[in-house]
Amino acid sequence: MSVNPPQDFVIVDPGYLGYLYLQWQPPLALENFKECTIEYELQYRNINSKRWKTIITKNLYYKDGFDLNQGIEAKIHTLLSRQCTNGSEVQSSWSEATYWTSEQGSLETKIQDMVCVYYNWQYLICSWKPGIGAHLDTNYTLFYWYEGLEHTSQCVDYIKSNGVNVGCTFPSLESSDYKDFFVCVNGSSESKPIRSSYFIFQLQNIVKPLPPDYLNLTVKNIFEINLKWSIPKGPIPAKCFIYEVVLTGDETSWMTTTTENEIHIPRTSNESQQLCFLIRSKVNIYCSEDGLWSEWSDEECWIVVMESNVSCVVYQWRRKVSKHLNQTQIS
C-alpha cells in the first residue's frame, strides 16, 4: 500500500516581513483511501538552523515566522492512519520547497547594532548604526508588523543623526504582547543598493522597567535589618517583577534576588557605622522569557552618629538619600 505526496507545495510571502504561509493541495488518487484519516507531517527551518520544526496537521496550510536574513526550506509528506492500513505506518515520499528574499546590496551596507527596548512595557524604541559600506547619501526606513495589523506599518517618528535615520520611536502598540513582532530596516542610496535587515522578537521579552522610586531601610534592633521598596510605577503588574538587591556595610557587601518588595536580613555585626542598599527591577520568568534590568535606584543609607560624653555613647540613626546625608534624626 502506498500514498502520493501532497501537491503544489509552496512557501508564500504575503508581505509581513517574515510571517510566511506554507500551503499545499491533497495528494492524487485519494479515492482509494476514502475511509482513511489523511494527515500531513510538515518540517521546516531556516537554512542555517540545525533543528527542524515538525508539525502534524490535517489542514492544507500552516503559518509561522521566519528570519528573512536567511533562506527557508521545508518538506512535507502524507500520512495514513494505522486504522486503515492494517496497523502499519504508510507515508508518502517528501515534497520540498525553498524560499529566499530577493537580496540587493552587499552585506556591508546593512545596518549595524540594532537594539530594541520596550520601556516600562509602554513604548518601544529601536536604534541602529549605518552600515559600514553605506555611502553618506544613504538613509533608512523601518517597517513593522504583528498579527492583528491589517498591513505593515512604517515608522513615523524617526530618531536622526546628521540628517540620517538611526532609530524609531514607535506609537502606542495595541494587543502586541506575546506574539511575534516583525521589523525590517531597508535603505536607499543613489550610489549603491542597500541590503535589508530583518528582525523578530516578542515585546514582553525586551521590557526595561523603571526602578523602585521609594526605598526604606530600618534597623529594628541589633539583630535585624528590614528593607522595603515601592513597586515600580507603570502598567507592569506587581506579580511580574523580580528585584536584585545590594546591601553594603563599612567593609562588607551582600546581594540577593527576590520577587517580594520587602525582605528581612539578619544582622551579622553591629559594628557597621553605615548601611546602604540599592535595587533594580526586571520582568520575571512568570511574565516573560527574558528581559532587561532597570537602572539602579538611588541609594538609601543609614548612618550611625556617635556622640561621646563622660558617661555614655549615643547612637543616632540618620537617613542618607542618594549619598547625601539627611539631617532629620530618625527615632
NORGI-V889570 format. One record per pair of residues at least 24 apart in sequence whose C-alpha atoms are under 6 Angstrom apart, sorted by sequence separation. I is the first residue (numbers start at 1). GAP is how many residues later the second one is. D is the distance in whole Angstrom. If there is no record, write none. Layout:
i=I gap=GAP d=D
i=I gap=GAP d=D
//
This chain:
i=47 gap=24 d=5
i=73 gap=24 d=6
i=108 gap=24 d=6
i=109 gap=24 d=5
i=250 gap=24 d=6
i=276 gap=24 d=5
i=298 gap=24 d=5
i=46 gap=25 d=6
i=47 gap=25 d=5
i=73 gap=25 d=4
i=108 gap=25 d=5
i=109 gap=25 d=5
i=139 gap=25 d=6
i=140 gap=25 d=6
i=249 gap=25 d=6
i=276 gap=25 d=4
i=46 gap=26 d=4
i=72 gap=26 d=5
i=177 gap=26 d=6
i=249 gap=26 d=5
i=275 gap=26 d=6
i=45 gap=27 d=6
i=72 gap=27 d=5
i=177 gap=27 d=6
i=248 gap=27 d=6
i=275 gap=27 d=5
i=45 gap=28 d=6
i=71 gap=28 d=6
i=248 gap=28 d=5
i=274 gap=28 d=6
i=44 gap=29 d=6
i=71 gap=29 d=5
i=247 gap=29 d=6
i=274 gap=29 d=4
i=44 gap=30 d=4
i=247 gap=30 d=4
i=273 gap=30 d=6
i=43 gap=31 d=6
i=246 gap=31 d=5
i=273 gap=31 d=5
i=43 gap=32 d=5
i=229 gap=32 d=6
i=246 gap=32 d=6
i=42 gap=33 d=6
i=228 gap=33 d=6
i=42 gap=34 d=4
i=228 gap=34 d=4
i=245 gap=34 d=5
i=41 gap=35 d=6
i=146 gap=35 d=5
i=227 gap=35 d=6
i=244 gap=35 d=6
i=24 gap=36 d=5
i=41 gap=36 d=6
i=227 gap=36 d=5
i=244 gap=36 d=6
i=23 gap=37 d=6
i=40 gap=37 d=6
i=145 gap=37 d=5
i=243 gap=37 d=6
i=23 gap=38 d=4
i=40 gap=38 d=5
i=128 gap=38 d=5
i=144 gap=38 d=5
i=226 gap=38 d=5
i=243 gap=38 d=5
i=22 gap=39 d=5
i=40 gap=39 d=6
i=127 gap=39 d=6
i=128 gap=39 d=6
i=144 gap=39 d=4
i=225 gap=39 d=6
i=242 gap=39 d=6
i=22 gap=40 d=5
i=39 gap=40 d=5
i=127 gap=40 d=4
i=143 gap=40 d=6
i=225 gap=40 d=5
i=242 gap=40 d=5
i=21 gap=41 d=6
i=126 gap=41 d=5
i=143 gap=41 d=5
i=224 gap=41 d=6
i=241 gap=41 d=6
i=21 gap=42 d=5
i=38 gap=42 d=5
i=126 gap=42 d=5
i=142 gap=42 d=6
i=224 gap=42 d=5
i=241 gap=42 d=5
i=242 gap=42 d=5
i=20 gap=43 d=6
i=125 gap=43 d=6
i=142 gap=43 d=4
i=223 gap=43 d=6
i=224 gap=43 d=5
i=240 gap=43 d=5
i=241 gap=43 d=5
i=20 gap=44 d=6
i=37 gap=44 d=6
i=125 gap=44 d=5
i=141 gap=44 d=6
i=223 gap=44 d=5
i=240 gap=44 d=5
i=19 gap=45 d=6
i=141 gap=45 d=5
i=19 gap=46 d=4
i=124 gap=46 d=5
i=140 gap=46 d=6
i=141 gap=46 d=6
i=18 gap=47 d=5
i=140 gap=47 d=4
i=240 gap=47 d=6
i=18 gap=48 d=5
i=36 gap=48 d=6
i=139 gap=48 d=5
i=222 gap=48 d=6
i=139 gap=49 d=6
i=18 gap=50 d=6
i=138 gap=50 d=6
i=138 gap=51 d=5
i=137 gap=52 d=6
i=211 gap=69 d=5
i=211 gap=70 d=6
i=5 gap=72 d=5
i=5 gap=73 d=5
i=205 gap=83 d=5
i=211 gap=83 d=6
i=204 gap=84 d=6
i=205 gap=84 d=6
i=207 gap=84 d=5
i=208 gap=84 d=5
i=210 gap=84 d=6
i=109 gap=85 d=5
i=110 gap=85 d=5
i=205 gap=85 d=5
i=206 gap=85 d=5
i=207 gap=85 d=6
i=208 gap=85 d=6
i=209 gap=85 d=5
i=109 gap=86 d=6
i=121 gap=86 d=6
i=205 gap=86 d=5
i=208 gap=86 d=5
i=211 gap=86 d=5
i=5 gap=87 d=5
i=10 gap=87 d=6
i=4 gap=88 d=5
i=5 gap=88 d=6
i=105 gap=88 d=4
i=118 gap=88 d=6
i=119 gap=88 d=6
i=120 gap=88 d=5
i=3 gap=89 d=5
i=104 gap=89 d=6
i=105 gap=89 d=5
i=117 gap=89 d=5
i=118 gap=89 d=5
i=119 gap=89 d=5
i=120 gap=89 d=4
i=105 gap=90 d=5
i=104 gap=91 d=5
i=69 gap=129 d=6
i=17 gap=165 d=6
//
